[in-house]
Amino acid sequence: MLILSRVWQNQRNARRDKAFRQAFWAAKDLHAGEAIARAQPGDLAALTAAGFDAISEDKEAALSLDSLGDRKDILERTLKSQLQQIQHRREYGLMALASIGSTAPFVGLFGTVWGIMHALQNISLTNSASLNVVAGPVGEALAATAFGIATAIPAVLAYNYGVRRVRTAIAELDQFATDFLHLVMKTPYRAEKKADGKKEEGK
């Protein structure tokens, strides 16, 4: 279940990120992009919305070189913090897979040792090493070994797959954040208040 859940989450995140990326870069301006970011689900949309929140906090400041420098620092910190949170969420469950993959063989080995000890005990009690005496314990040992291997291999493969997908996704998110930062820095954007307290476009 954990492996299937990870695969489903990775595919869902990839679909959402791709859909938002296409919609955002097709927007006519930053205000339209902000509306898309606040309307669509997904980590990339949330990352972008947080970026817009950060640059909207200084809406009363003049667009001087100093204010633009401050805006850049604030936006960089916000995007970095959001990326870290996204990475932590997407890495959820990977440590469990790593633990299962590393411990399952030892559980199987323990079962193997236990089965062999059981076989030796039967031999000592019956003074016989016939197949009827050792077949049961040896079968248990082999079953334990097979269980450990069968559990470890999918867990290790799923862990490697998950790590690779997370690294790729975070790299793509980081690249988008960099592009978004450059876009905001070269495109004047301010959210001004109307008299009734609502926001409107302004420069």
SULDA-V213018 format. One record per helix or strand of 2 or more residues. SS is the DSSP state (helix for helix, strand for strand). FROM is the first residue (numbers start at 1). TO is the last residue. If there is no record, write none. Layout:
ss->SS from->FROM to->TO
ss->SS from->FROM to->TO
//
This chain:
ss->helix from->2 to->25
ss->helix from->30 to->39
ss->helix from->43 to->56
ss->helix from->65 to->90
ss->helix from->94 to->126
ss->helix from->131 to->186
ss->strand from->190 to->193
ss->strand from->199 to->202
//
